[in-house]
Amino acid sequence: MMIKCYRRDDAACRLRRMHRLCAVAAVIAAGIVLASCSTPAGHGDPHGPAAGGSGRTPPLRSEAGSQFSYTLDDLRSCEVGDALAVATNQAPEPLRVTGMTATVTGHGSDQRSYQIATVGPGFPGEVAPGSRLYTLAGYRLGPALGALLLPVSAGGQGYVFVAWLHVLGEHPQPWAITGLTVRYQLRQKEYAEFFPQEIKLPPVSCPQH
């Protein structure tokens, strides 16, 4: 069960304070700490059941709660690192990732790249305004495209999907990352699983190159 550090109010929170508070909670609870202040967001899956899933539990299952909202109030780095989507392969055989897409609001432009890492139970997710995520220290990151995900029954491992966004130009209004879609193949069938999130981001002006 994931232990989340949160406040009842909906104020923006700075990452250095979040990491400090969550680290204390992790020592006390010996559990999972998601470094963020959070409040219910109330998102559902806008894509409906995974293709080929007929409404049944999808083979790729989220291991992290999605009904929370995260706020970054400083994007001077023009970069966002998102490692909030953690999942396990519930199928009895491996599946292969065929694509990933972050859903972003607003009219700004950005460059995106996606990676994946094998993680054990209790992996703490993280979102940060930069190109470094402390929870990934010591983990081996590889390209998400083409990655083979083993069944959780084969060893208890899970996977964290990591999205990196480098902003180009301007986002003149507040904007947000609202989810991550992972496409994959299993037994010759194609699936698309949506991991809802809400990461609120401030207006920002960045170089075009």
N, C-alpha and C positions, 0 to 999 in steps of 0.2 A: 504494500500500500504506500502510495507516495505522500510524504509529508511536505506540505507547502508552507513557505514563509509568506505571510500576508498581513495586510492591515485592513481594517474594516472600511476605511475611507478609500476614495478613488484618486488620491493624489499621485503625481509622478514620483518615481523613486530612483535614486542614483545607484549604479551598479556596485560601487565600492561598499556602500552601506548594506546592500542586499547580500553580497558575498559574506560580509562579516556576520550578519545576523543568522544567515542560513548555515554557516559553518558551525556556530554554537549549537544550533538546533540539531545538526547532524551528529555531533558528538554526544549530545544528551539522548537523542532518540535512536541512534545507530540505524537510521533509516535513510530515506531518499530525500534530498533537499533540492527543490527547484528554485534557482536563484532569481527571485523576482517578487515584487509586490503584486497581488492579484485580487481580482474581484470577479464575480460571475459575469460571463459574457453572453451566454445563451445562444451559442451558434449550433446549428444542425449541419447535416451533410447535404449541400446543395446539389450534389451529383447523384443522389439516390444510391441504391444498391450497386455493388461492383458488377461490371459487365460479366455475364456468365454465372453470377452468383445466385440468381433467382431469389434474392432477398434473404438468403441464409447468411450465417456468420461468415465474414470474408476470411480467406486463408491468411491474409496479412492483417494482424489485429493490433490496434494501438495499445500500448502499455502505459500511456500517460493521459491524464485528464485533459479535456479540451475546453471545459467551461470556465475559462479564466482569461483575464485581459492583462497584458503586459505593456508597460510604457517606458520608452527611451526618450529622454528629454534633451539629449545632446548628440548631434550627428556631425560634429566638426571633422571627424575622420572620413565622412562620406561612405562609410562601410557599415554593413550590418551582418552579424553572424547569428544564425538561427539553428540551434540544435535541440529543438523541442519535440520533434516527431520521433518517438521511440516505439518500436513495434517488434512483434515476434511472428515467425512463420508457424501457423497452427496446422498446416497441411502435413501429411506423413512423408513428404518428399520435398526436395529443394525447389525453389522458385527463382526466376531470374528477373531482375529489374530491367525494364526496357525504356524508362523515361521518368523524369521528374519535372514538375512545374510549380513554382511559387505563385500564389495569387496575390496581386498587389493592387491597392486602390490608387487613385490619383492619376495624373497625366505626365509625370516625370519619366525619364528613361534611366535604365540601369543595365549593368552587365551582371549576369548571374552564372554561378557555377554550383555544382552539387557533388557532395561526397557522402561516404557512408563508413561507419565503423562498427565492428563487432563489440558488443558490450555485455556485461553480465547483469544479473538481476540487481535492481536498485540503482541503475545509472541515473545521476542527476542531470536533468536537462539544463540548458542555459541559452539566453539570448544576450547579445552584447553589441555595443556600438563600435565595432572594430574588427580586425582580422584575427583576433585571438580569443579562444574560448578556453577558460581555465579547466573546465570539466573534461576536456579532450586531451589534456596533458597525459602523455604515456600511452594513448591509444593510437593505433595505426589507422590512418584515414586513407581510403582509396576511392577511385571514381565510382559514382553511383551507377552510371550507365553500364549495363552488362553484369553487374554484381550478382553472385549466386548466394541466396540466403538459405541456410540450412534449417531444417525443422527444429523447433524449440525442444522437441522430444529427444533430439540427438545429443543434447548436451546442455540445455538450459540457456543457451545464448539468445540475446536479442540484438537488435540493430538500431542505431540512431542515424537518421537522415539529416544531413547538414546542408543548409542553403547559405550561400554567400552572395550578398548583393553589394555591388559597388555603384553608387549613384553617379549619374552623369547629368550635368545641367541642373535644373531647378525643380524642386517640388514646392511651389509657392504656398500651398495650403497643407495642413496636417494630412497625413496619409497613413496607411497601415498595411501590414502583411496579414492576410486573413486566412491563409491556409496553405497546405502543401499537398499536391496530388502526386501519388506514386503509381506509375503504371508497371505492370509486371505480367509475366507469362507463367502458367502452370498447366501441365498436361495439355498443351497445345491451345489452351484458352487464354484470352487476354482479359486482364482485370485492371480496374482503375480505382484506387482507394484514396479518399480525400481525408486529410488530417486537419480538422478545423483549428484555427488559432486566431488570436487577435493581438497583434503587436503594434501598438500605437506609436507613430513616429512624427517628429516635428517638421515644420517647413525647413528646407535646406537648399543652399546654392553651392554647387560643386563644379569643378573644372570639367570641361567636355571631353578631355582625354585622360 
